[in-house]
Amino acid sequence: MVSDASQSSTPESRPAPAPARKRVRDPEARRAAILTAARSVFAERGYAKATIREIAQRAGVTHGLVVLHFSSKEQLFLAAVPGTRDLADSVRGDAEGLAGRVAHAYVARMESADSADPFIALVRSAAGDQEAAKALLRAMREESIAAYRTVLTGPDVALRVDLLGAHLIGVTFSRYVLADGPIAAMSAGELTRYLTMTLDGILFGPAGTAPASS
């Protein structure tokens, strides 16, 4: 004789299992959340003190996922904040107007920049964490050279781009970090005009590079 308990445990009498819930995967939404969290953390902590772990926590993702989307803190920083991520747009065009485009874009951005701007972050992090500053500078250099090579050719493109970057870092330090001296006293229009001349000299001086062939 089969007991009621035994009958209740037969496969026919068991309730059907609930269908498994599908995991929703939205890489673009997660990437956007990481970038939003990164902008917040970089603005609050500064570049040198910000960590991928804190950014991941704010974005609600794992540390590994942040690294999967962005290979390093430097790359995440450059993707999250204004500056080098817009460089390709300002460089694009003919070689003749390159210096003017870069000068105008730099001044327009820096006049409303905050501490998260790459140039400002680089200058400030160099004072407290030189290794972090070097890593950021290398990442900025690589992106800049790649952008300028779409317009310029020649054996010394990398050198000239590095000189241009050093020049803009110096202007950033004088005008936007220390905010002292003649460069700081210039109007935005004056600074743009002077930068157009100096950048043109760096890019197309006597040993300058030739425009890239179309």
N, C-alpha and C positions, 0 to 999 in steps of 0.2 A: 504494500500500500504506500502510495506516494503522499507525503505530507503537503499541506498548503504552502509551507515555507519553501519546499523544494520546487513546487509548481511556480511560485512567484519569481524564481530565479532562472526560469527557462528563457532562452533567447527571444521567444515570441512575446514574452510578457515584459521584457525590459524596454524602457523608453528609448526612442532613437536618439543617438548623440547629436548635440547641437552642431550645426555646420561650423567648421573652423573659420575664424575671422581672418580676412585677408589683410595683410599689412600694407598700409598705404605708403607708397614711396613717391616722394616728390622732391627730386634733387634740386630743382630750381628754387623751391620754397625754402629748403634747408640752407642753400647757398645764400639766399637773400637774408635769412635770419642770422647767419654767421657774419655777413658784412655789416648788418645793422648793429649787432653786438660789438663787433670790432670797432666801428666808428665811435661808439659810446665809451668803450674801455680805453681806446687810444686817447680820446679827448680828456678823460678823467685822470688817467695814470701817466700819460706821456708815452712815447714810443719805448724807451728803455725799460720802464717798470711794468708795462703791460705784458700779460702772459697769455699764451694760447689756451691754457687751462681755464682761466677766468672767462675768456671770450666764449669758450665752448659751454661753460655753465650758463652764461647769460642767454646763449642761443638755444639752450635745451638740447644740445647734441653732445656726442663724445669727443674727446680730444683727438682720437684717431680719425674721425670724420672730418674735422677741420683740416688736419694734415693731408687727408685724401683730396680735398678740394683745393687746398693751398699748401704747397710743399714746405713753406717756412713762414716764420713770423714776418720776415721782410716782404715776401710776396703777398701775404695777406694784407699787410699795411698798405702796400702800393695799390692793391685792388680796392681797398676800402675807402681811402681818402682821396680828395682832389689832388691834382698835381700831375705826376707822371702818367697816370692813367689817361689824361687828356692830351698828352704830348703829341701823340700821333696825329690828332686833329689839327693842332697848331702848326706842325711841321709840314703836313701835306700841302702840296702846291708846287709852284715853280721855284727854282733856286734863287731867282733875283729878289723875290720878296720875302725870303726865308727869315732873315734877321728881324725884319719888322714884325712879322707874324709872331715870332717867338717872344720878342720884347713886349708886344702888346698883350699877349696871352699871360705872360709872367706877371706883369704889373697889374692887370685886371684881376687876376686870381689873388695875388698877395695883398692887395689893398683891402680885401675882406677876409683874409685868411685867419685861422686860429692856430693854436699850438699843435694841431694835428697835421698841418701842412708838412709835406716831406722835407722841404728845405729848412723850415723852422725846427722840426723834430730832429733833423740831422745835426744842426748846430747845437741844440740844447743837449742832445744825448752825448755828443762828443765831450762835453765838459764832465759828465759823470760816468759814462760807460763807453770807453773808446772801442771796445770790441763790438758792441752793439752798433755803434756809429759806423764802423768799418763794414759790417755786414749790410747795413742799410745802404751805404754808399755804393757798394759793389752791385747791389740789386738795381739801384737807380741808374748806375752807369750802363749796365747791360741793356736795360729798357731804352735808355736814351740813344745809345749807339745804334740799336736796331731800328729805331724810328728815323734817325738822321740818315741812315744808309739808304732809305727809300728816295732821298733827294740828292745825296752827295756821293761821289766816288773818289777814289784816290788812296794812296798808301797810308795817309795820316788822318783819316776820318776819326778814328778812335781817340787820337791825341787831341784833335781840335774840339771834339765833343767834351772831352775831359776838361780842357781849358775853359770852355764855355760854362760847364757846370761849376767849376771852381770860381769863376767870375760871379755867377749868380749866387753862389753860397756867400761870397763876400758881401755882395749887395744886401742879401737877406740879413746877414749879421749886423751891418751898419744901420739899415733902415728899419727892419722889422723886429729885431731882437733888442739891440741897444737903443735904437731910435734916437741917434745923436749924430750931429755933424751935417755937412752940406748935402750928402745924399739923402739923409732923413728929412731935410728941409725942403727938398724939391717937391714940386707938384707932381701928380701922377703923369701928366702930359710931358713935363720936362724929363722925367726919368725915362719914359718910353722913348723919347727922341734920342737921349744920350745912349741908352742901351742899344738902340737900333744901330748906332754908329759903332759901338764897341763890339757888339756881337758880329756885325758884318766884317770887322777887321779880323776877328778870331776865325771865322768860317771861311772868309775869302781874301785873306791877306796875301802878300807877295808869294807865299808858298802854299796858298790855299788850295782846296780841292776843287775839282771841276764838277759841274752839275751832272747828275746821273743821266745817262742816255735814255731816251724814252723808248 
